[in-house]
């Protein structure tokens, strides 16, 4: 499965379970009711067909998200998956463990910490070692260096467009828009377009809240123009507070 196809399918699945992520919608008595309704409602598959996944499939997607959390969504956006290894089983991640051993035997074994006076100097030594290792010919790679071997199969890795990286790693949540077109994030109110009034919408935002977007039905991001104009949500306190 190509990276782009895997990413589109992952996002399609996420769109079917996203209403549950912030809590069960009021119109459903249980998650099982929601899974059945979502199955009946269906979704547009990336190949153009309209599908109706089984309620058990939608439930499995939701359980997978619960396990992976927001990292699972980030992985889906870039066409990847979150993989977990059992603790104390180095054979399940043999490649990276082998690299750690090589680095320990070759670089760390020859280190004299008295030669370094700053962390930057230590980092520079590691960078030099890694750079030399990746450009050195390896007999196990049929006379190629690790760098040459890596770039010999460009179809096996997926480069993210530079202009999309920031958007792909935005945080995400859902909120119900009030009748006066206001949503609340961390007790701060933001005004959205009037067409979203009384609807549940998906928002994406940067960790510093400098950029906030509404996710449209087609997946495009519409910035909240007044994100820099915040309205503090009033809190009621007792008379002695």
C-alpha positions in Angstrom: 0.0 0.0 0.0 1.5 3.4 -1.0 2.1 6.0 1.7 -0.5 8.4 0.3 -3.1 5.7 0.2 -2.4 4.5 3.7 -2.6 8.1 5.0 -5.9 8.7 3.3 -7.4 5.5 4.7 -6.1 6.3 8.2 -7.7 9.8 8.0 -11.0 8.3 6.7 -11.1 5.9 9.7 -10.3 8.7 12.1 -13.1 10.8 10.7 -15.6 8.1 11.6 -14.4 7.8 15.3 -13.6 11.5 15.9 -16.9 12.4 17.5 -16.2 9.9 20.3 -12.8 11.3 21.2 -14.1 14.2 23.2 -17.0 12.2 24.7 -20.1 10.3 23.6 -22.4 12.7 21.7 -25.7 13.4 23.5 -27.8 11.7 20.9 -26.3 8.2 21.6 -27.0 6.1 24.7 -23.8 4.1 24.4 -20.7 3.7 22.2 -22.3 0.6 20.7 -25.2 2.8 19.5 -22.7 5.2 17.9 -20.7 2.4 16.2 -24.0 1.1 14.6 -25.0 4.6 13.6 -21.6 5.3 12.1 -21.7 2.1 10.2 -25.2 2.9 8.7 -24.0 6.5 7.9 -20.9 5.2 6.1 -18.0 7.2 4.7 -16.3 8.1 1.5 -13.4 5.8 0.8 -10.2 7.4 -0.7 -10.8 5.2 -3.9 -14.1 7.1 -4.5 -16.5 4.4 -3.3 -18.9 4.9 -0.4 -18.4 2.2 2.2 -20.3 1.0 5.3 -17.7 -0.6 7.7 -19.0 -3.1 10.2 -19.7 -1.7 13.7 -17.0 -4.1 15.0 -14.5 -2.6 12.6 -15.3 1.0 13.7 -15.0 -0.2 17.4 -11.6 -1.7 16.6 -10.4 1.6 15.1 -11.6 3.5 18.1 -9.8 1.1 20.5 -6.6 1.5 18.5 -6.9 5.3 18.8 -7.5 4.9 22.6 -4.2 2.9 22.8 -2.2 5.2 20.5 -3.7 8.5 21.6 -2.9 11.7 19.7 0.4 10.1 18.5 -1.8 7.7 16.5 -3.5 10.6 14.8 -0.1 12.3 14.0 1.1 9.0 12.5 -2.0 8.7 10.4 -1.5 12.2 9.0 2.0 11.4 7.7 1.0 7.9 6.5 2.6 5.9 9.3 1.6 3.9 12.3 2.5 3.6 16.0 4.1 0.3 16.8 4.7 -1.0 20.3 7.3 -3.5 21.4 7.1 -5.6 24.5 9.4 -4.5 27.3 12.7 -6.3 27.7 12.5 -7.8 24.2 15.4 -6.3 22.2 14.8 -8.8 19.4 11.6 -6.9 18.4 13.7 -3.9 17.6 16.8 -5.6 16.5 18.0 -3.0 14.0 18.2 -0.1 16.4 19.6 -2.3 19.1 22.3 -3.4 16.8 23.1 0.2 16.0 23.3 1.0 19.8 25.8 -1.8 20.2 27.9 -0.6 17.3 28.0 2.9 18.6 28.9 1.6 22.1 31.7 -0.6 20.8 33.2 1.9 18.4 32.4 5.5 19.5 31.8 5.2 23.3 34.6 2.7 23.9 37.2 5.3 22.8 35.8 8.3 24.6 37.7 10.1 27.2 35.2 12.5 28.9 38.1 14.7 30.0 38.5 15.8 26.4 35.1 17.5 26.4 34.4 20.7 28.2 30.9 21.5 26.8 27.9 19.5 25.7 28.3 21.0 22.2 31.8 19.4 22.0 30.4 16.0 22.9 27.6 16.4 20.3 30.1 17.4 17.7 32.1 14.2 18.4 29.0 12.0 18.0 27.9 13.8 14.8 31.4 13.3 13.3 31.3 9.6 14.1 27.8 9.1 12.7 28.6 11.0 9.6 31.8 8.9 9.0 30.0 5.6 9.7 27.2 6.4 7.2 29.7 7.2 4.5 32.0 4.2 5.1 31.8 1.2 2.7 30.2 -1.9 4.4 30.9 -5.4 3.0 27.5 -6.5 4.3 25.9 -3.9 2.0 27.6 -5.3 -1.1 30.2 -2.5 -1.3 27.8 0.3 -0.5 27.8 2.8 2.4 24.7 3.0 4.6 23.9 6.4 3.1 24.1 5.0 -0.5 22.0 2.0 0.5 19.4 4.2 2.1 19.0 6.4 -0.9 19.0 3.5 -3.4 15.3 2.9 -2.8 13.6 6.3 -2.6 10.2 4.8 -3.0 10.5 3.1 0.4 10.4 6.4 2.3 8.0 9.3 2.1 9.2 12.9 2.3 6.8 15.5 3.8 6.4 18.7 1.9 8.2 21.5 3.7 5.1 23.7 3.6 2.9 21.0 5.2 5.0 19.9 8.1 3.7 22.6 10.5 0.1 21.8 9.6 0.6 18.0 9.9 1.8 18.4 13.5 -0.9 20.7 14.8 -2.8 19.6 17.9 -6.5 18.7 17.4 -9.7 18.6 19.3 -13.5 18.9 18.8 -15.8 21.5 20.2 -19.5 22.3 19.9 -20.1 25.9 18.7 -22.5 28.0 20.7 -25.5 29.7 19.2 -23.5 33.0 19.1 -20.6 31.3 17.2 -18.1 30.9 20.1 -15.9 27.9 20.9 -13.9 27.5 24.1 -10.3 26.2 24.5 -8.7 26.2 27.9 -11.3 28.7 29.2 -10.6 31.1 26.4 -13.3 31.9 23.9 -12.8 32.3 20.2 -15.3 33.4 17.6 -15.8 31.3 14.4 -17.8 31.9 11.3 -21.6 32.1 11.7 -22.2 29.0 9.5 -20.8 26.8 12.3 -23.3 27.9 14.9 -24.7 25.0 17.0 -22.5 22.5 15.2 -19.7 20.2 16.5 -16.5 21.2 14.6 -12.9 20.0 14.5 -10.2 22.4 15.4 -6.4 22.3 14.9 -4.0 24.6 16.6 -0.4 25.2 17.4 0.8 24.5 21.0 1.3 28.2 21.6 -2.3 28.9 20.3 -0.9 31.4 17.9 -2.6 29.6 15.0 -6.0 28.0 15.2 -7.9 26.5 12.3 -11.3 25.0 11.6 -11.2 21.8 9.7 -13.7 22.0 6.9 -15.7 19.0 5.6 -13.2 18.5 2.7 -10.2 18.5 5.1 -9.0 22.1 4.3 -8.0 24.3 7.1 -9.7 27.7 7.6 -7.9 30.0 10.0 -9.8 31.7 12.8 -9.1 35.3 11.9 -9.6 36.6 15.4 -7.5 34.0 17.2 -5.4 36.8 18.6 -8.5 38.4 20.1 -9.4 36.2 23.0 -12.3 36.5 25.4 -11.7 35.3 28.9 -14.5 33.1 30.0 -15.9 34.5 33.3 -15.7 32.3 36.3 -18.1 32.5 39.3 -16.6 32.4 42.8 -18.0 32.5 46.2 -18.2 35.7 48.1 -15.3 34.9 50.4 -13.0 33.8 47.5 
